[in-house]
Amino acid sequence: MCYRFCQSKGFTLLEILLAMVIFLLGSVSVLSLFVFALDLHRDAIEEQKIASMAQSILAELKGVDVLYGLEIKNIEGIKCKNFPDYTYDVLFKDIGNNALWVDLRIYYKRYDKKQEFSFQTVFYRHLPQRQ
């Protein structure tokens, strides 16, 4: 009788090792989710920063002489004031009816790989009236 009672008491070494392996697999899975979520968070912050820069650059362009003059010049290789790692190009295309197609491309390096974001919009020019 004591033999049965003594045998069923506690866990065996094999059961403890199996429980530790299961716990370890679960922990590694959860940790990899955190790493993935952190990378997504960094991407979202980067995209938000770039969208804010694009909005600022396009707002500046609305007051530039390029929209008021007859000659259209592309802007290439300009470094951003507040973000020195970023450069941008602005390409203009006359689409008629005093409208300009504006293509803004922002470049930056991340993980030694050059990334590019592109934004497009249409600006209407205010040309001086000919007399």
C-alpha positions as CSV (number, residue, x, y, z in Angstrom):
1,M,0.0,0.0,0.0
2,C,2.8,2.4,0.8
3,Y,4.4,1.5,-2.5
4,R,1.5,2.8,-4.5
5,F,1.1,6.0,-2.5
6,C,4.8,6.8,-2.7
7,Q,4.9,6.3,-6.5
8,S,2.1,8.7,-7.3
9,K,3.6,11.6,-5.3
10,G,5.3,14.5,-7.3
11,F,6.4,14.8,-10.9
12,T,9.0,12.8,-12.7
13,L,12.1,14.4,-14.3
14,L,10.7,13.6,-17.8
15,E,7.4,15.4,-17.0
16,I,9.3,18.5,-15.8
17,L,11.6,18.5,-18.8
18,L,8.6,18.2,-21.2
19,A,6.8,21.0,-19.4
20,M,9.9,23.2,-19.7
21,V,10.2,22.5,-23.4
22,I,6.5,23.4,-24.0
23,F,7.0,26.6,-22.0
24,L,10.1,27.5,-23.9
25,L,8.5,27.0,-27.3
26,G,5.6,29.3,-26.2
27,S,7.9,31.9,-24.9
28,V,10.0,32.0,-28.1
29,S,6.8,32.3,-30.1
30,V,5.6,35.3,-28.1
31,L,9.0,36.9,-28.1
32,S,9.1,36.7,-31.9
33,L,5.7,38.4,-32.1
34,F,7.1,41.3,-30.0
35,V,10.1,41.6,-32.4
36,F,7.7,41.6,-35.4
37,A,5.5,44.2,-33.7
38,L,8.5,46.4,-32.9
39,D,9.5,46.4,-36.6
40,L,6.0,47.3,-37.7
41,H,6.0,50.1,-35.2
42,R,9.2,51.5,-36.6
43,D,7.9,51.3,-40.1
44,A,4.7,53.1,-39.1
45,I,6.7,55.9,-37.4
46,E,8.9,56.2,-40.5
47,E,5.9,56.4,-42.8
48,Q,4.3,59.0,-40.6
49,K,7.5,61.1,-40.6
50,I,7.8,60.9,-44.3
51,A,4.1,61.8,-44.9
52,S,4.6,64.8,-42.6
53,M,7.7,65.9,-44.5
54,A,5.8,65.5,-47.8
55,Q,3.0,67.6,-46.6
56,S,5.5,70.3,-45.5
57,I,7.4,70.2,-48.8
58,L,4.2,70.4,-50.8
59,A,2.9,73.3,-48.6
60,E,6.2,75.2,-49.3
61,L,5.8,74.6,-53.0
62,K,2.5,76.4,-53.1
63,G,4.2,79.6,-52.3
64,V,7.2,79.2,-54.6
65,D,7.6,81.1,-57.8
66,V,7.5,77.9,-59.9
67,L,3.7,78.0,-59.6
68,Y,3.5,81.6,-60.7
69,G,6.0,81.7,-63.5
70,L,5.8,80.4,-67.0
71,E,8.9,78.2,-66.7
72,I,8.8,74.9,-64.8
73,K,12.0,73.6,-63.3
74,N,12.3,70.3,-61.5
75,I,13.9,70.2,-58.1
76,E,16.4,67.3,-57.5
77,G,18.6,66.1,-54.8
78,I,17.5,68.5,-52.0
79,K,18.3,67.5,-48.4
80,C,15.5,68.0,-45.9
81,K,16.2,70.7,-43.3
82,N,15.2,68.9,-40.2
83,F,16.2,65.4,-41.4
84,P,19.6,65.3,-43.0
85,D,19.4,61.6,-43.9
86,Y,16.5,62.3,-46.3
87,T,16.7,63.8,-49.8
88,Y,13.9,64.6,-52.1
89,D,13.1,65.3,-55.8
90,V,10.1,67.2,-57.1
91,L,9.2,66.6,-60.7
92,F,6.7,68.8,-62.5
93,K,4.7,68.0,-65.6
94,D,2.4,70.5,-67.3
95,I,-0.9,68.8,-67.9
96,G,-2.7,71.8,-69.4
97,N,-5.4,74.2,-68.2
98,N,-2.8,75.9,-65.9
99,A,-2.4,72.6,-64.0
100,L,0.8,70.9,-62.9
101,W,1.3,67.3,-62.1
102,V,3.6,67.2,-59.1
103,D,5.5,64.0,-58.3
104,L,7.4,64.2,-54.9
105,R,9.9,61.4,-54.2
106,I,11.5,61.1,-50.8
107,Y,14.6,58.9,-50.4
108,Y,16.3,57.6,-47.3
109,K,18.5,54.7,-46.2
110,R,17.4,52.1,-43.7
111,Y,19.4,48.9,-43.0
112,D,21.8,49.9,-45.8
113,K,19.0,49.7,-48.3
114,K,17.8,52.8,-50.1
115,Q,14.0,53.4,-49.7
116,E,11.8,55.6,-51.8
117,F,8.4,57.0,-51.1
118,S,6.4,58.8,-53.8
119,F,3.5,61.3,-53.5
120,Q,1.6,62.8,-56.4
121,T,-0.8,65.7,-56.5
122,V,-2.0,68.4,-58.9
123,F,-1.3,72.1,-58.5
124,Y,-3.1,74.9,-60.3
125,R,-0.9,77.7,-61.4
126,H,-1.8,81.4,-61.2
127,L,-0.3,82.8,-64.4
128,P,-0.3,86.5,-65.0
129,Q,-3.0,87.7,-67.3
130,R,-1.7,88.8,-70.7
131,Q,-2.8,92.2,-71.9
